[in-house]
Amino acid sequence: MSNSRTFRGGVHPLHGAHEGKAPTSGQAVINYTAETVTIMMGMHLGAPSTPIVQVGDHVKLGQPIGEPVGFLGLPVHASVSGEVVAVGPVQAVTNPAAMAVTIKNDFKDEWVDLEPLGDVETCPADKIVPAIKAAGVCGMGGASFPTHVKFAVKEGQYCDTIILNGAECETHLTCDHRLMLEKSDRIVDGLRAAMRALDVKKGVIAIEDNKPDAIEAMRKAAQGREGVEVMPLLTKYPQGGEKQLIHVVTGREVPTKKLPLDVHVIVLNVGTAKAIGDAVIEGKPLIDRITTVTGHVKRPSNLRVRVGTMVDDVIAQCGGYSIPEDQVGKIVMGGAMTGFPCPNTTHIPMAKANGGVVVYDAKEAADFDEDPCIRCGRCVDACPIGLNPYKLKYFCEQDNMKRAGEWCVMDCVVCGSCSYICPAHRRLTSSFKAMKDKIAAEARKGKG
């Protein structure tokens, strides 16, 4: 597709052996429901929700089990019907002790009473955002930002374009690809609901051109839907980055320390749009998602799993490991570029934003020793934001927050392009993330 659009910088980890998409891109989604789920209260950006159920309670599917806390708070819902068997802290991917509710599934799937709004084209527009919040919808592409907060347009702001991110540029993952093929109409429904909620006239579904079947499916679904178009993008990482998408689709650049809404754009993942459609049309909360399970498993698959399903359960559902267990080197939640390794055990619960589980063998997971920087400039060419990674690395190593800030470390999108392309195996991205976290922590102390 010669007319496909792209951005400056980036890398091509999707070529050859690193792509990892072939085993699952043609695999239709399989529904899987586990015997027990452990549902985290902190699956979204913001304060964790507060459990409102106790051990011994019987809950219905979709029933609220956690109430929101603070401005970024979201309700949490039961993803199965059954008995609450535990309420307390469990290990998560990035938090060793986070509050959760464990439910033993009775497999009746008895739903709580729902409050649907009906057709997205005719329902009351002012009811859409409250329905999104009540359904616990957050970003499903990785950031987990509460969706209703994205729609909180302040006085003096406006949105003229909503972009759906269907790029799925991360390695290995095909969950969004399959969603666009199998639930294309509901994705467009969610986009139209979002457009009506904010009185936006233009909605763009952006898809990398390595998914021609998804482009065709979404174009078909978009026919006759007011203001909706599909835009092919060149296949390149990180094409699905929020700032990259905005620049490619609209030609606008999000300034330093600004948000997409400052350039009149909101970006949503296609999975988030589908969840919005479910919330508006059927009144259903966000209680499941498609997850790609691949790498060294016997049956690489796309599974529709309930929120709170354990990683070891989804691996077992895919036939278990295809290599001896002592040869498993790393299990990553997400793809190779931005995923998080599971800490020590696979008894980790799946959250709303977990789009993949990838099993690597020991050779693939082997670490590299850092070599001295040779000033080749490849990291500079690859950075999609236009930063100077090798210079930033120096300031991070010196723990110089002031200079790192002056060289715009906070603008780093932690995509991993610089680390991927570096011939000296410099741990660039991890250094920047650590510095960003430290600067953010210091800023919070200052406000306190």
C-alpha positions as CSV (number, residue, x, y, z in Angstrom):
1,M,0.0,0.0,0.0
2,S,2.1,2.8,-1.3
3,N,-0.2,5.5,0.2
4,S,0.3,4.3,3.7
5,R,1.4,7.0,6.1
6,T,4.2,6.9,8.7
7,F,6.4,9.0,11.1
8,R,10.0,10.0,11.5
9,G,12.3,7.5,13.2
10,G,11.3,4.1,14.5
11,V,12.6,0.6,13.9
12,H,11.5,-2.6,12.2
13,P,11.4,-5.4,14.8
14,L,8.5,-6.9,12.9
15,H,10.7,-8.2,10.1
16,G,11.9,-11.8,10.2
17,A,12.5,-13.8,13.4
18,H,11.5,-11.1,15.8
19,E,8.0,-10.6,14.5
20,G,6.3,-13.4,16.3
21,K,2.9,-12.7,14.8
22,A,2.6,-15.6,12.3
23,P,1.6,-18.4,14.8
24,T,-1.6,-16.5,15.9
25,S,-2.6,-14.0,13.3
26,G,-4.8,-16.6,11.6
27,Q,-6.1,-18.1,14.8
28,A,-9.8,-17.2,15.5
29,V,-10.5,-16.2,19.1
30,I,-11.3,-19.1,21.5
31,N,-13.4,-18.4,24.6
32,Y,-11.8,-19.6,27.8
33,T,-13.2,-19.4,31.4
34,A,-11.2,-20.5,34.3
35,E,-12.4,-22.2,37.5
36,T,-11.2,-19.4,39.7
37,V,-10.4,-15.7,39.0
38,T,-8.4,-13.2,41.1
39,I,-9.5,-9.7,40.1
40,M,-7.1,-6.9,40.9
41,M,-8.5,-3.7,42.4
42,G,-5.8,-1.6,40.7
43,M,-6.1,-2.5,37.0
44,H,-6.2,1.2,35.9
45,L,-4.0,4.3,36.2
46,G,-5.0,5.9,39.5
47,A,-5.8,4.8,43.0
48,P,-6.9,1.2,43.4
49,S,-10.6,0.6,44.0
50,T,-11.9,-0.5,47.4
51,P,-13.3,-4.0,47.7
52,I,-17.0,-4.0,48.6
53,V,-17.5,-7.7,48.9
54,Q,-16.5,-10.2,51.6
55,V,-15.5,-13.8,51.7
56,G,-18.6,-16.0,51.4
57,D,-20.6,-13.5,49.3
58,H,-22.2,-14.8,46.2
59,V,-21.7,-12.5,43.2
60,K,-23.3,-12.3,39.8
61,L,-21.5,-11.7,36.5
62,G,-20.9,-8.0,36.1
63,Q,-21.7,-7.1,39.7
64,P,-19.6,-4.3,41.1
65,I,-17.0,-5.7,43.6
66,G,-14.8,-2.6,44.0
67,E,-15.8,1.0,44.2
68,P,-13.7,3.8,42.7
69,V,-11.3,6.0,44.7
70,G,-10.4,9.5,43.6
71,F,-10.6,11.4,40.3
72,L,-9.0,8.6,38.3
73,G,-11.0,5.9,40.1
74,L,-13.0,3.1,38.3
75,P,-15.4,0.5,39.6
76,V,-14.3,-3.1,39.3
77,H,-16.8,-5.9,38.4
78,A,-17.0,-9.6,38.8
79,S,-15.9,-11.4,35.7
80,V,-17.6,-14.7,36.7
81,S,-20.6,-15.6,38.9
82,G,-19.9,-17.6,42.0
83,E,-18.5,-17.4,45.6
84,V,-16.0,-14.9,46.9
85,V,-13.3,-17.1,48.4
86,A,-10.6,-14.5,49.3
87,V,-10.2,-10.7,49.6
88,G,-6.6,-9.5,50.2
89,P,-3.3,-8.7,48.6
90,V,-1.8,-10.8,45.8
91,Q,1.3,-10.5,43.7
92,A,0.8,-8.6,40.4
93,V,3.2,-8.0,37.5
94,T,4.5,-4.7,38.7
95,N,3.3,-4.7,42.3
96,P,4.3,-7.5,44.8
97,A,1.3,-6.9,47.1
98,A,-1.9,-5.5,45.5
99,M,-5.5,-5.9,46.8
100,A,-7.6,-8.4,44.9
101,V,-10.9,-10.3,45.1
102,T,-10.8,-14.1,44.3
103,I,-14.0,-15.7,43.0
104,K,-14.7,-19.4,42.6
105,N,-16.6,-19.8,39.3
106,D,-20.0,-21.5,39.4
107,F,-20.1,-21.5,35.6
108,K,-23.7,-20.3,35.6
109,D,-22.8,-16.9,34.2
110,E,-25.8,-15.3,35.9
111,W,-25.7,-11.7,35.0
112,V,-26.5,-8.8,37.3
113,D,-29.3,-6.5,36.0
114,L,-27.9,-4.3,33.3
115,E,-28.9,-0.8,32.2
116,P,-28.3,-0.6,28.4
117,L,-28.7,2.7,26.6
118,G,-29.5,1.0,23.3
119,D,-28.5,2.2,19.8
120,V,-25.4,4.4,19.8
121,E,-26.9,6.6,17.1
122,T,-30.1,7.4,19.0
123,C,-29.3,7.1,22.7
124,P,-29.0,10.3,24.9
125,A,-25.5,11.6,24.2
126,D,-25.2,13.0,27.7
127,K,-25.6,9.4,29.1
128,I,-22.7,7.9,27.2
129,V,-19.7,9.1,29.3
130,P,-21.4,8.1,32.6
131,A,-22.1,4.6,31.1
132,I,-18.5,4.3,30.1
133,K,-17.4,5.1,33.7
134,A,-20.0,2.8,35.2
135,A,-18.7,0.0,33.0
136,G,-15.1,0.4,34.3
137,V,-13.7,1.1,30.8
138,C,-10.0,2.0,30.7
139,G,-7.4,2.0,27.9
140,M,-6.8,-1.6,26.7
141,G,-3.7,-0.9,24.7
142,G,-1.4,-0.8,27.7
143,A,-1.7,2.5,29.6
144,S,-5.0,1.6,31.4
145,F,-6.0,5.3,31.6
146,P,-9.6,5.7,32.7
147,T,-11.6,6.4,29.5
148,H,-14.2,8.7,31.0
149,V,-11.4,11.0,32.2
150,K,-10.0,11.3,28.6
151,F,-13.5,12.6,27.7
152,A,-13.4,15.3,30.4
153,V,-13.0,18.3,28.1
154,K,-12.2,21.4,30.2
155,E,-13.4,24.9,29.4
156,G,-11.5,26.3,26.5
157,Q,-10.6,22.9,25.1
158,Y,-12.3,20.9,22.3
159,C,-11.8,17.7,20.4
160,D,-12.3,17.6,16.6
161,T,-10.9,14.1,15.9
162,I,-11.0,10.7,17.6
163,I,-8.4,8.2,16.5
164,L,-8.8,4.5,17.0
165,N,-5.4,2.8,17.3
166,G,-5.6,-0.5,15.3
167,A,-1.9,-0.4,14.5
168,E,-0.9,-3.2,16.9
169,C,2.8,-2.5,16.2
170,E,4.1,-4.5,19.2
171,T,5.8,-7.8,18.4
172,H,3.9,-11.1,18.8
173,L,0.5,-9.6,19.6
174,T,-2.5,-10.3,17.3
175,C,-5.3,-9.7,19.7
176,D,-6.4,-6.4,18.2
177,H,-6.0,-7.9,14.7
178,R,-8.5,-10.7,15.5
179,L,-10.8,-8.2,17.3
180,M,-11.0,-6.1,14.2
181,L,-11.8,-9.1,12.1
182,E,-14.4,-10.6,14.4
183,K,-16.0,-7.6,16.2
184,S,-15.6,-4.9,13.6
185,D,-19.2,-3.6,13.8
186,R,-19.0,-3.2,17.6
187,I,-15.7,-1.3,17.3
188,V,-17.4,1.2,15.0
189,D,-20.3,1.4,17.4
190,G,-17.9,2.3,20.2
191,L,-16.3,4.9,18.0
192,R,-19.6,6.5,17.1
193,A,-20.7,6.5,20.7
194,A,-17.5,8.4,21.6
195,M,-18.0,10.8,18.7
196,R,-21.6,11.6,19.8
197,A,-20.6,12.0,23.5
198,L,-18.2,14.8,22.5
199,D,-20.0,16.0,19.4
200,V,-16.9,15.1,17.3
201,K,-17.5,14.9,13.5
202,K,-14.3,12.9,12.5
203,G,-13.3,9.5,13.6
204,V,-10.3,7.7,12.1
205,I,-9.5,4.0,12.5
206,A,-5.7,3.7,11.9
207,I,-4.3,0.3,11.0
208,E,-0.9,-0.8,9.9
209,D,-0.8,-2.1,6.3
210,N,0.5,-5.6,7.3
211,K,-3.2,-6.3,8.2
212,P,-5.0,-5.9,4.9
213,D,-7.9,-8.2,6.0
214,A,-8.5,-6.0,9.1
215,I,-8.4,-2.9,6.9
216,E,-11.0,-4.4,4.6
217,A,-13.2,-5.6,7.6
218,M,-13.1,-2.2,9.2
219,R,-13.9,-0.4,6.0
220,K,-16.9,-2.6,5.5
221,A,-18.1,-1.9,9.0
222,A,-17.5,1.8,8.6
223,Q,-19.7,2.1,5.5
224,G,-22.6,4.4,6.1
225,R,-21.4,5.5,9.5
226,E,-21.2,9.2,9.8
227,G,-17.7,10.7,9.9
228,V,-15.8,7.4,10.2
229,E,-12.9,6.5,7.9
230,V,-10.1,3.9,7.9
231,M,-6.5,5.0,7.3
232,P,-3.7,2.5,6.4
233,L,-0.4,3.2,8.1
234,L,3.1,2.0,7.1
235,T,4.2,-1.0,9.2
236,K,6.9,0.3,11.5
237,Y,7.4,0.4,15.2
238,P,6.1,2.3,17.2
239,Q,3.5,3.3,14.7
240,G,0.8,2.8,17.4
241,G,2.4,5.3,19.8
242,E,-0.1,8.0,20.7
243,K,2.0,10.9,19.6
244,Q,3.1,9.1,16.4
245,L,-0.5,8.3,15.5
246,I,-1.6,11.9,16.0
247,H,1.2,13.3,13.9
248,V,0.6,10.7,11.1
249,V,-3.2,11.1,11.0
250,T,-3.6,14.8,11.6
251,G,-0.1,16.4,10.9
252,R,-0.2,17.9,14.5
253,E,2.5,17.5,17.0
254,V,1.8,17.2,20.7
255,P,4.0,19.8,22.5
256,T,6.3,18.9,25.4
257,K,4.3,18.4,28.7
258,K,1.0,18.6,26.8
259,L,-1.7,16.0,26.1
260,P,-3.5,14.9,22.9
261,L,-6.5,17.0,23.8
262,D,-4.3,20.1,23.7
263,V,-4.1,19.5,19.9
264,H,-7.8,18.6,19.8
265,V,-7.4,14.8,19.5
266,I,-8.4,11.8,21.6
267,V,-6.8,8.4,20.9
268,L,-8.5,5.1,21.9
269,N,-7.4,1.5,21.4
270,V,-9.8,-0.5,19.2
271,G,-10.4,-2.8,22.2
272,T,-11.4,0.2,24.3
273,A,-13.8,1.2,21.5
274,K,-15.4,-2.2,21.6
275,A,-15.8,-2.0,25.3
276,I,-17.5,1.4,24.9
277,G,-19.9,-0.2,22.4
278,D,-20.7,-3.0,24.9
279,A,-21.2,-0.6,27.7
280,V,-23.6,1.7,25.7
281,I,-25.6,-0.9,23.7
282,E,-25.8,-3.7,26.3
283,G,-24.9,-2.0,29.6
284,K,-22.1,-4.6,30.0
285,P,-19.0,-3.7,32.1
286,L,-15.5,-4.5,31.0
287,I,-15.0,-8.1,32.3
288,D,-13.0,-9.8,29.6
289,R,-10.5,-9.2,26.8
290,I,-8.7,-11.0,24.0
291,T,-5.1,-12.0,24.9
292,T,-2.5,-13.5,22.6
293,V,-0.7,-16.5,24.2
294,T,2.3,-17.4,22.1
295,G,6.0,-18.2,22.0
296,H,7.0,-21.6,23.4
297,V,3.5,-23.0,24.1
298,K,2.1,-26.0,22.3
299,R,-0.9,-24.2,20.9
300,P,-0.3,-20.5,20.3
301,S,-3.8,-18.9,20.5
302,N,-5.9,-15.9,20.8
303,L,-8.0,-16.4,23.9
304,R,-10.9,-14.4,25.2
305,V,-10.2,-14.6,28.9
306,R,-12.1,-13.2,31.9
307,V,-10.3,-10.5,33.9
308,G,-8.5,-12.1,36.8
309,T,-7.6,-15.3,34.9
310,M,-4.2,-16.5,36.0
311,V,-1.2,-16.6,33.6
312,D,-0.5,-20.3,34.4
313,D,-4.2,-21.1,33.5
314,V,-3.9,-19.5,30.1
315,I,-0.7,-21.3,29.4
316,A,-2.3,-24.6,30.4
317,Q,-5.2,-23.8,28.1
318,C,-2.7,-23.5,25.2
319,G,-1.3,-27.0,26.0
320,G,1.4,-25.9,28.3
321,Y,5.0,-25.3,27.4
322,S,6.4,-26.7,24.2
323,I,9.9,-26.9,25.8
324,P,11.0,-28.5,29.1
325,E,10.0,-26.2,32.0
326,D,13.6,-25.7,33.1
327,Q,14.4,-24.3,29.6
328,V,11.8,-21.5,30.0
329,G,13.8,-18.3,30.3
330,K,11.2,-15.6,30.7
331,I,7.4,-15.1,30.5
332,V,6.5,-11.6,29.4
333,M,3.1,-9.9,29.7
334,G,2.9,-8.1,26.4
335,G,5.3,-8.0,23.5
336,A,9.1,-7.9,23.3
337,M,9.4,-4.1,23.1
338,T,7.2,-2.9,26.0
339,G,6.1,-6.0,27.9
340,F,6.7,-6.7,31.6
341,P,8.4,-10.0,32.7
342,C,6.4,-12.1,35.2
343,P,8.2,-12.1,38.6
344,N,9.3,-15.6,39.4
345,T,5.9,-17.3,39.1
346,T,3.2,-17.4,36.5
347,H,0.5,-17.3,39.2
348,I,-0.2,-13.7,38.1
349,P,-3.7,-12.4,37.3
350,M,-4.6,-11.0,34.0
351,A,-5.8,-7.4,34.0
352,K,-7.8,-5.3,31.5
353,A,-4.7,-4.1,29.5
354,N,-2.9,-7.5,29.3
355,G,-2.9,-8.1,25.6
356,G,-0.3,-10.9,25.5
357,V,1.6,-13.6,27.2
358,V,4.8,-14.6,25.5
359,V,7.0,-17.5,26.6
360,Y,10.7,-17.2,25.7
361,D,13.4,-19.9,26.1
362,A,16.6,-19.3,28.0
363,K,18.6,-18.3,24.9
364,E,16.0,-15.8,23.8
365,A,15.8,-14.3,27.3
366,A,19.6,-14.1,27.8
367,D,20.8,-10.7,28.9
368,F,23.6,-8.8,27.2
369,D,26.6,-7.0,28.7
370,E,26.7,-3.3,27.9
371,D,29.6,-2.2,25.7
372,P,30.8,1.4,25.6
373,C,28.8,3.8,23.3
374,I,30.5,4.2,19.9
375,R,28.6,7.4,19.1
376,C,27.1,5.8,15.9
377,G,23.9,7.9,16.2
378,R,21.6,5.0,15.4
379,C,19.6,5.7,18.6
380,V,19.1,9.3,17.5
381,D,17.8,8.2,14.1
382,A,15.5,5.7,15.7
383,C,13.9,7.8,18.4
384,P,10.4,8.7,17.2
385,I,10.3,11.7,19.5
386,G,13.6,13.2,18.3
387,L,15.5,12.9,21.5
388,N,19.3,12.2,21.9
389,P,19.3,8.9,23.7
390,Y,23.1,8.4,24.1
391,K,23.4,11.8,25.7
392,L,20.4,11.2,28.0
393,K,22.0,7.9,29.0
394,Y,25.1,9.8,30.3
395,F,23.0,12.1,32.5
396,C,21.0,9.1,33.8
397,E,24.1,7.2,34.7
398,Q,25.3,10.3,36.6
399,D,21.9,10.5,38.4
400,N,21.7,14.1,37.1
401,M,17.9,14.7,37.2
402,K,18.4,18.4,36.3
403,R,20.3,17.8,33.1
404,A,18.2,14.7,32.2
405,G,15.1,16.9,32.5
406,E,16.7,19.7,30.4
407,W,17.4,17.0,27.7
408,C,13.7,16.1,27.7
409,V,13.8,12.7,29.4
410,M,10.2,13.2,30.4
411,D,9.2,13.2,26.7
412,C,10.6,9.7,26.3
413,V,7.7,7.3,25.4
414,V,9.7,4.3,26.6
415,C,9.1,2.5,23.3
416,G,12.5,0.7,23.4
417,S,13.5,1.6,19.8
418,C,16.8,3.0,20.9
419,S,17.7,-0.1,22.9
420,Y,16.6,-2.3,20.1
421,I,18.8,-0.6,17.5
422,C,21.9,-0.1,19.7
423,P,24.9,-2.2,18.5
424,A,26.5,-1.8,21.9
425,H,23.5,-3.3,23.8
426,R,23.2,-0.1,25.9
427,R,20.3,-0.3,28.4
428,L,18.9,3.0,27.2
429,T,15.2,2.6,27.7
430,S,15.4,1.1,31.2
431,S,17.7,4.0,32.3
432,F,15.2,6.5,31.0
433,K,12.2,4.9,32.6
434,A,14.0,4.8,36.0
435,M,14.9,8.5,35.6
436,K,11.3,9.4,34.6
437,D,10.0,7.5,37.6
438,K,12.5,9.3,39.9
439,I,11.6,12.7,38.6
440,A,7.9,12.0,38.9
441,A,8.4,10.8,42.5
442,E,10.3,14.0,43.4
443,A,7.5,16.1,41.8
444,R,4.9,14.3,43.9
445,K,7.0,15.0,47.1
446,G,7.1,18.7,46.1
447,K,3.4,18.9,45.8
448,G,3.0,17.1,49.1
